[in-house]
Amino acid sequence: MPIPDKERYTYVYHPSRPHKERWKKAAAKAHTSLSKFIIAAVDGLLDENEEFQPRREIVRELEGLRNENKGLRDEIRQKGIVLERYEADLRRYRSEAFTQKEFLGTRRFSREIVDLIKARGQVNGYQLLEELGVDPREDELVRAVSHQLEELEEYGIIAAEGRSWRWIA
């Protein structure tokens, strides 16, 4: 029998005796020695993941990704707030022509209002405000939408039915 090469030995110190017994049972279940079982398990892990990283590095990378993710979420939230403000300003700007009493010039109707009523056939006033992103507490914007609806009604494009508006044209 050949003499074992001591350079090829690796020693494993288990955290507890039950831990070593668990490995022995798993090796017995696989019908192999503990040594061959450990080699197969480690080789399988290394073959599966060519870029093997120690747990500490993986934890560090995971923490970095979590921080980056949190930063990106915060950035998206901030940009969402800015976007909402810009959209509110744009709605206010577009509705100015309909809120001024003595307006001179041409008024441009909101394409969203026309498209929404046309697509649905009939829409409730509150649903319309919600779809347009208009807060019912913003009196000026609600008034501007109402003026547009009234003018569309005068042109015979829509008709008021209670608290709803129906597409006619």
VEXTI-189186 format. One record per residue (C-alpha): chain; x, y, z. Coordinates in nm, 3 decimals. Each point is the difference from the previous one (the first is absolute). Example, Ala and Ser with C-alpha at 12.3 -4.5 7.8 and 13.67 -1.06 7.14 Angstrom:
<torvos>
<torvo cadena="A" px="1.230" py="-0.450" pz="0.780"/>
<torvo cadena="A" px="0.137" py="0.344" pz="-0.066"/>
</torvos>
This chain:
<torvos>
<torvo cadena="A" px="0.000" py="0.000" pz="0.000"/>
<torvo cadena="A" px="0.141" py="0.343" pz="-0.102"/>
<torvo cadena="A" px="0.092" py="0.250" pz="0.269"/>
<torvo cadena="A" px="-0.243" py="0.298" pz="0.012"/>
<torvo cadena="A" px="0.141" py="0.333" pz="-0.115"/>
<torvo cadena="A" px="-0.024" py="0.236" pz="0.301"/>
<torvo cadena="A" px="0.006" py="0.304" pz="-0.234"/>
<torvo cadena="A" px="-0.348" py="-0.095" pz="-0.121"/>
<torvo cadena="A" px="-0.163" py="0.001" pz="0.344"/>
<torvo cadena="A" px="-0.243" py="0.269" pz="0.111"/>
<torvo cadena="A" px="-0.132" py="0.009" pz="0.352"/>
<torvo cadena="A" px="-0.351" py="0.116" pz="0.085"/>
<torvo cadena="A" px="-0.079" py="0.112" pz="0.352"/>
<torvo cadena="A" px="-0.376" py="-0.024" pz="0.050"/>
<torvo cadena="A" px="-0.183" py="0.253" pz="0.219"/>
<torvo cadena="A" px="-0.139" py="-0.289" pz="0.208"/>
<torvo cadena="A" px="-0.015" py="-0.378" pz="0.016"/>
<torvo cadena="A" px="-0.363" py="-0.010" pz="-0.116"/>
<torvo cadena="A" px="0.108" py="0.203" pz="-0.303"/>
<torvo cadena="A" px="0.259" py="-0.265" pz="-0.091"/>
<torvo cadena="A" px="-0.256" py="-0.276" pz="0.059"/>
<torvo cadena="A" px="-0.241" py="0.177" pz="-0.235"/>
<torvo cadena="A" px="0.266" py="-0.005" pz="-0.273"/>
<torvo cadena="A" px="0.077" py="-0.367" pz="0.071"/>
<torvo cadena="A" px="-0.370" py="-0.091" pz="-0.030"/>
<torvo cadena="A" px="-0.028" py="0.190" pz="-0.328"/>
<torvo cadena="A" px="0.309" py="-0.182" pz="-0.134"/>
<torvo cadena="A" px="-0.140" py="-0.338" pz="0.111"/>
<torvo cadena="A" px="-0.329" py="0.082" pz="-0.168"/>
<torvo cadena="A" px="0.195" py="0.071" pz="-0.321"/>
<torvo cadena="A" px="0.185" py="-0.334" pz="0.046"/>
<torvo cadena="A" px="0.344" py="0.161" pz="0.009"/>
<torvo cadena="A" px="0.271" py="0.089" pz="0.247"/>
<torvo cadena="A" px="-0.007" py="0.333" pz="0.185"/>
<torvo cadena="A" px="0.313" py="0.112" pz="-0.184"/>
<torvo cadena="A" px="-0.145" py="-0.073" pz="-0.347"/>
<torvo cadena="A" px="-0.333" py="0.158" pz="0.103"/>
<torvo cadena="A" px="0.169" py="0.326" pz="0.103"/>
<torvo cadena="A" px="0.209" py="0.008" pz="-0.320"/>
<torvo cadena="A" px="-0.310" py="-0.061" pz="-0.214"/>
<torvo cadena="A" px="-0.200" py="0.270" pz="0.182"/>
<torvo cadena="A" px="0.274" py="0.263" pz="-0.023"/>
<torvo cadena="A" px="0.086" py="-0.086" pz="-0.362"/>
<torvo cadena="A" px="-0.369" py="0.014" pz="-0.090"/>
<torvo cadena="A" px="-0.028" py="0.345" pz="0.153"/>
<torvo cadena="A" px="0.312" py="0.124" pz="-0.175"/>
<torvo cadena="A" px="-0.108" py="-0.148" pz="-0.335"/>
<torvo cadena="A" px="-0.342" py="0.160" pz="0.037"/>
<torvo cadena="A" px="0.144" py="0.341" pz="0.072"/>
<torvo cadena="A" px="0.327" py="0.063" pz="-0.182"/>
<torvo cadena="A" px="0.034" py="0.339" pz="0.168"/>
<torvo cadena="A" px="-0.011" py="-0.138" pz="0.352"/>
<torvo cadena="A" px="-0.002" py="0.273" pz="0.262"/>
<torvo cadena="A" px="0.030" py="-0.046" pz="0.372"/>
<torvo cadena="A" px="-0.315" py="0.075" pz="0.197"/>
<torvo cadena="A" px="0.151" py="0.319" pz="0.143"/>
<torvo cadena="A" px="0.048" py="0.144" pz="-0.351"/>
<torvo cadena="A" px="-0.352" py="-0.099" pz="-0.104"/>
<torvo cadena="A" px="-0.144" py="0.168" pz="0.311"/>
<torvo cadena="A" px="0.203" py="0.314" pz="-0.072"/>
<torvo cadena="A" px="-0.117" py="0.003" pz="-0.363"/>
<torvo cadena="A" px="-0.360" py="-0.059" pz="0.106"/>
<torvo cadena="A" px="0.018" py="0.290" pz="0.246"/>
<torvo cadena="A" px="0.141" py="0.225" pz="-0.273"/>
<torvo cadena="A" px="-0.280" py="-0.100" pz="-0.238"/>
<torvo cadena="A" px="-0.261" py="0.063" pz="0.269"/>
<torvo cadena="A" px="0.141" py="0.349" pz="0.062"/>
<torvo cadena="A" px="0.007" py="0.070" pz="-0.373"/>
<torvo cadena="A" px="-0.358" py="-0.127" pz="-0.033"/>
<torvo cadena="A" px="-0.114" py="0.225" pz="0.288"/>
<torvo cadena="A" px="0.173" py="0.297" pz="-0.161"/>
<torvo cadena="A" px="-0.166" py="-0.069" pz="-0.334"/>
<torvo cadena="A" px="-0.342" py="-0.037" pz="0.167"/>
<torvo cadena="A" px="0.048" py="0.334" pz="0.175"/>
<torvo cadena="A" px="0.105" py="0.161" pz="-0.328"/>
<torvo cadena="A" px="-0.306" py="-0.140" pz="-0.178"/>
<torvo cadena="A" px="-0.226" py="0.124" pz="0.280"/>
<torvo cadena="A" px="0.153" py="0.350" pz="-0.021"/>
<torvo cadena="A" px="-0.033" py="0.005" pz="-0.377"/>
<torvo cadena="A" px="-0.361" py="-0.111" pz="0.034"/>
<torvo cadena="A" px="-0.069" py="0.294" pz="0.230"/>
<torvo cadena="A" px="0.165" py="0.241" pz="-0.243"/>
<torvo cadena="A" px="-0.194" py="-0.152" pz="-0.290"/>
<torvo cadena="A" px="-0.330" py="0.040" pz="0.188"/>
<torvo cadena="A" px="0.080" py="0.367" pz="0.062"/>
<torvo cadena="A" px="0.088" py="0.055" pz="-0.366"/>
<torvo cadena="A" px="-0.322" py="-0.170" pz="-0.110"/>
<torvo cadena="A" px="-0.203" py="0.213" pz="0.243"/>
<torvo cadena="A" px="0.169" py="0.316" pz="-0.134"/>
<torvo cadena="A" px="-0.067" py="-0.112" pz="-0.356"/>
<torvo cadena="A" px="-0.368" py="-0.064" pz="0.077"/>
<torvo cadena="A" px="-0.025" py="0.343" pz="0.162"/>
<torvo cadena="A" px="0.169" py="0.164" pz="-0.297"/>
<torvo cadena="A" px="-0.223" py="-0.176" pz="-0.254"/>
<torvo cadena="A" px="-0.312" py="0.082" pz="0.196"/>
<torvo cadena="A" px="0.074" py="0.374" pz="0.036"/>
<torvo cadena="A" px="-0.183" py="0.077" pz="-0.323"/>
<torvo cadena="A" px="-0.317" py="-0.151" pz="0.148"/>
<torvo cadena="A" px="0.025" py="0.165" pz="0.342"/>
<torvo cadena="A" px="0.046" py="0.359" pz="-0.117"/>
<torvo cadena="A" px="-0.323" py="0.196" pz="-0.038"/>
<torvo cadena="A" px="0.116" py="0.242" pz="-0.269"/>
<torvo cadena="A" px="0.216" py="-0.236" pz="-0.208"/>
<torvo cadena="A" px="0.077" py="0.112" pz="-0.354"/>
<torvo cadena="A" px="0.142" py="-0.241" pz="-0.258"/>
<torvo cadena="A" px="-0.044" py="-0.365" pz="-0.080"/>
<torvo cadena="A" px="-0.043" py="-0.263" pz="0.266"/>
<torvo cadena="A" px="0.140" py="-0.344" pz="-0.039"/>
<torvo cadena="A" px="-0.214" py="-0.280" pz="0.143"/>
<torvo cadena="A" px="0.160" py="-0.275" pz="0.200"/>
<torvo cadena="A" px="0.053" py="-0.295" pz="-0.231"/>
<torvo cadena="A" px="-0.018" py="-0.227" pz="0.306"/>
<torvo cadena="A" px="-0.357" py="0.109" pz="0.077"/>
<torvo cadena="A" px="-0.119" py="-0.054" pz="-0.356"/>
<torvo cadena="A" px="0.179" py="-0.335" pz="-0.038"/>
<torvo cadena="A" px="-0.123" py="-0.126" pz="0.337"/>
<torvo cadena="A" px="-0.368" py="0.078" pz="-0.060"/>
<torvo cadena="A" px="0.020" py="-0.121" pz="-0.360"/>
<torvo cadena="A" px="0.162" py="-0.332" pz="0.102"/>
<torvo cadena="A" px="-0.242" py="-0.075" pz="0.283"/>
<torvo cadena="A" px="-0.311" py="0.142" pz="-0.159"/>
<torvo cadena="A" px="-0.113" py="0.134" pz="0.336"/>
<torvo cadena="A" px="0.198" py="0.099" pz="0.309"/>
<torvo cadena="A" px="-0.091" py="0.121" pz="0.347"/>
<torvo cadena="A" px="0.135" py="0.344" pz="0.098"/>
<torvo cadena="A" px="0.198" py="-0.134" pz="0.297"/>
<torvo cadena="A" px="0.148" py="-0.283" pz="-0.208"/>
<torvo cadena="A" px="0.099" py="0.254" pz="-0.263"/>
<torvo cadena="A" px="0.184" py="0.212" pz="0.258"/>
<torvo cadena="A" px="0.170" py="-0.309" pz="0.137"/>
<torvo cadena="A" px="0.112" py="-0.115" pz="-0.346"/>
<torvo cadena="A" px="0.133" py="0.348" pz="-0.076"/>
<torvo cadena="A" px="0.191" py="0.004" pz="0.328"/>
<torvo cadena="A" px="-0.188" py="0.304" pz="0.126"/>
<torvo cadena="A" px="-0.052" py="0.024" pz="0.374"/>
<torvo cadena="A" px="-0.368" py="0.094" pz="0.062"/>
<torvo cadena="A" px="0.121" py="0.243" pz="0.268"/>
<torvo cadena="A" px="0.185" py="0.209" pz="-0.262"/>
<torvo cadena="A" px="-0.285" py="0.236" pz="-0.081"/>
<torvo cadena="A" px="0.170" py="0.176" pz="-0.290"/>
<torvo cadena="A" px="0.083" py="-0.319" pz="-0.185"/>
<torvo cadena="A" px="-0.347" py="-0.146" pz="0.061"/>
<torvo cadena="A" px="-0.148" py="0.325" pz="-0.130"/>
<torvo cadena="A" px="0.222" py="-0.015" pz="-0.311"/>
<torvo cadena="A" px="-0.108" py="-0.359" pz="-0.072"/>
<torvo cadena="A" px="-0.365" py="0.100" pz="0.051"/>
<torvo cadena="A" px="0.035" py="0.293" pz="-0.243"/>
<torvo cadena="A" px="0.155" py="-0.229" pz="-0.259"/>
<torvo cadena="A" px="-0.282" py="-0.250" pz="0.043"/>
<torvo cadena="A" px="-0.261" py="0.274" pz="-0.028"/>
<torvo cadena="A" px="0.158" py="0.134" pz="-0.320"/>
<torvo cadena="A" px="0.023" py="-0.351" pz="-0.147"/>
<torvo cadena="A" px="-0.370" py="-0.034" pz="0.082"/>
<torvo cadena="A" px="-0.077" py="0.332" pz="-0.173"/>
<torvo cadena="A" px="0.178" py="-0.128" pz="-0.313"/>
<torvo cadena="A" px="-0.221" py="-0.313" pz="0.010"/>
<torvo cadena="A" px="0.287" py="-0.241" pz="0.054"/>
<torvo cadena="A" px="-0.109" py="-0.125" pz="0.344"/>
<torvo cadena="A" px="-0.320" py="0.013" pz="0.203"/>
<torvo cadena="A" px="-0.046" py="0.033" pz="0.375"/>
<torvo cadena="A" px="-0.209" py="-0.274" pz="0.161"/>
<torvo cadena="A" px="-0.027" py="0.066" pz="0.372"/>
<torvo cadena="A" px="0.353" py="-0.021" pz="0.134"/>
<torvo cadena="A" px="0.131" py="-0.176" pz="-0.310"/>
<torvo cadena="A" px="0.108" py="0.106" pz="-0.344"/>
<torvo cadena="A" px="-0.091" py="-0.199" pz="-0.313"/>
<torvo cadena="A" px="0.176" py="0.007" pz="-0.338"/>
<torvo cadena="A" px="-0.228" py="0.108" pz="-0.286"/>
<torvo cadena="A" px="0.212" py="0.100" pz="-0.302"/>
</torvos>
